[in-house]
Amino acid sequence: MRERHASQGARRAREFEAFVAGAAGRLLHTATLLTAEPPGANPRARRLLTLALSHTYASWDRLRGEDPYDRTRQYLAVRFARGAWHQYGGPGRSRPSPDSVLARLTPQERLILVLRMYEGVAEEQTAALLGLPVERVGAVCARATATLLHPPRGPAPADVMEVAPS
């Protein structure tokens, strides 16, 4: 009996290691997009991914036919959504890198945009995952896309602002 449990544990560990070897890079990129950190310096994204992978490992035996990538991505998204308010909500809290294009977006806009455009999750699935109406997901995604495609303009240069004497 003990040998059977040991072999099951070894099989479980091998399966999970194979999953991580194949999926960790893309999941880390997803987490990095969510946190809007630079790819080389992304401690929040790495922490978020570690939590998601540990949750997946803990429920590995219960996945039975489910895609572990989808489960991990789902936990990553939910964990980001729950932590975003606390992480970015108050003074002295860490904020996204100002160098990131995604830093212009709110955490909710980033989450929906990353799920829809980068991960290819359907609008209905995104809405169900986040507990939002489908129309809200569509509106937020459209607003986030417009913000990225048409950034607000800065002030005009000083020499253009001068009016020629009449």
Contacts in CASP RR format, 6 or more apart in sequence:
PFRMAT RR
TARGET T0000
AUTHOR 0000-0000-0000
METHOD contacts of the structure
MODEL  1
MRERHASQGARRAREFEAFVAGAAGRLLHTATLLTAEPPGANPRARRLLT
LALSHTYASWDRLRGEDPYDRTRQYLAVRFARGAWHQYGGPGRSRPSPDS
VLARLTPQERLILVLRMYEGVAEEQTAALLGLPVERVGAVCARATATLLH
PPRGPAPADVMEVAPS
12 60 0 8 1.000
12 61 0 8 1.000
15 60 0 8 1.000
16 56 0 8 1.000
16 57 0 8 1.000
16 60 0 8 1.000
19 56 0 8 1.000
19 68 0 8 1.000
19 69 0 8 1.000
20 53 0 8 1.000
23 68 0 8 1.000
23 69 0 8 1.000
23 72 0 8 1.000
24 49 0 8 1.000
24 53 0 8 1.000
27 49 0 8 1.000
27 52 0 8 1.000
27 53 0 8 1.000
27 69 0 8 1.000
27 72 0 8 1.000
27 73 0 8 1.000
27 76 0 8 1.000
28 42 0 8 1.000
28 45 0 8 1.000
28 46 0 8 1.000
28 49 0 8 1.000
29 39 0 8 1.000
29 118 0 8 1.000
30 73 0 8 1.000
30 76 0 8 1.000
30 114 0 8 1.000
30 118 0 8 1.000
30 119 0 8 1.000
31 42 0 8 1.000
31 44 0 8 1.000
31 45 0 8 1.000
31 46 0 8 1.000
31 48 0 8 1.000
31 49 0 8 1.000
31 52 0 8 1.000
31 76 0 8 1.000
31 80 0 8 1.000
32 39 0 8 1.000
32 42 0 8 1.000
32 45 0 8 1.000
33 102 0 8 1.000
33 110 0 8 1.000
33 114 0 8 1.000
33 118 0 8 1.000
34 45 0 8 1.000
34 48 0 8 1.000
34 76 0 8 1.000
34 77 0 8 1.000
34 80 0 8 1.000
34 107 0 8 1.000
34 110 0 8 1.000
34 111 0 8 1.000
34 114 0 8 1.000
35 42 0 8 1.000
35 44 0 8 1.000
35 45 0 8 1.000
35 48 0 8 1.000
35 80 0 8 1.000
35 96 0 8 1.000
36 96 0 8 1.000
36 97 0 8 1.000
36 100 0 8 1.000
36 102 0 8 1.000
36 103 0 8 1.000
36 105 0 8 1.000
36 110 0 8 1.000
37 43 0 8 1.000
37 44 0 8 1.000
37 45 0 8 1.000
37 96 0 8 1.000
37 97 0 8 1.000
37 100 0 8 1.000
38 97 0 8 1.000
38 99 0 8 1.000
38 100 0 8 1.000
44 87 0 8 1.000
44 94 0 8 1.000
48 76 0 8 1.000
48 79 0 8 1.000
48 80 0 8 1.000
49 76 0 8 1.000
51 75 0 8 1.000
51 79 0 8 1.000
52 72 0 8 1.000
52 73 0 8 1.000
52 75 0 8 1.000
52 76 0 8 1.000
52 79 0 8 1.000
53 72 0 8 1.000
55 72 0 8 1.000
55 75 0 8 1.000
56 63 0 8 1.000
56 68 0 8 1.000
56 71 0 8 1.000
56 72 0 8 1.000
56 75 0 8 1.000
59 71 0 8 1.000
60 68 0 8 1.000
63 71 0 8 1.000
73 115 0 8 1.000
73 119 0 8 1.000
73 121 0 8 1.000
74 129 0 8 1.000
77 111 0 8 1.000
77 115 0 8 1.000
77 129 0 8 1.000
77 130 0 8 1.000
78 129 0 8 1.000
78 130 0 8 1.000
80 107 0 8 1.000
80 111 0 8 1.000
81 107 0 8 1.000
81 108 0 8 1.000
81 111 0 8 1.000
81 130 0 8 1.000
84 107 0 8 1.000
84 108 0 8 1.000
84 111 0 8 1.000
85 107 0 8 1.000
86 93 0 8 1.000
87 93 0 8 1.000
87 94 0 8 1.000
87 107 0 8 1.000
88 94 0 8 1.000
88 95 0 8 1.000
88 96 0 8 1.000
88 107 0 8 1.000
95 103 0 8 1.000
96 102 0 8 1.000
96 103 0 8 1.000
97 103 0 8 1.000
101 148 0 8 1.000
102 110 0 8 1.000
102 113 0 8 1.000
102 148 0 8 1.000
104 147 0 8 1.000
104 148 0 8 1.000
104 151 0 8 1.000
105 113 0 8 1.000
105 144 0 8 1.000
105 147 0 8 1.000
105 148 0 8 1.000
108 140 0 8 1.000
109 140 0 8 1.000
109 143 0 8 1.000
109 144 0 8 1.000
109 147 0 8 1.000
110 144 0 8 1.000
111 130 0 8 1.000
112 126 0 8 1.000
112 130 0 8 1.000
112 137 0 8 1.000
112 138 0 8 1.000
112 140 0 8 1.000
112 141 0 8 1.000
112 144 0 8 1.000
113 141 0 8 1.000
113 144 0 8 1.000
113 145 0 8 1.000
113 148 0 8 1.000
115 121 0 8 1.000
115 126 0 8 1.000
115 129 0 8 1.000
116 123 0 8 1.000
116 126 0 8 1.000
116 137 0 8 1.000
116 141 0 8 1.000
117 141 0 8 1.000
117 145 0 8 1.000
121 129 0 8 1.000
123 134 0 8 1.000
123 137 0 8 1.000
123 138 0 8 1.000
123 141 0 8 1.000
124 134 0 8 1.000
126 132 0 8 1.000
126 137 0 8 1.000
127 133 0 8 1.000
127 134 0 8 1.000
127 136 0 8 1.000
127 137 0 8 1.000
130 137 0 8 1.000
132 140 0 8 1.000
END
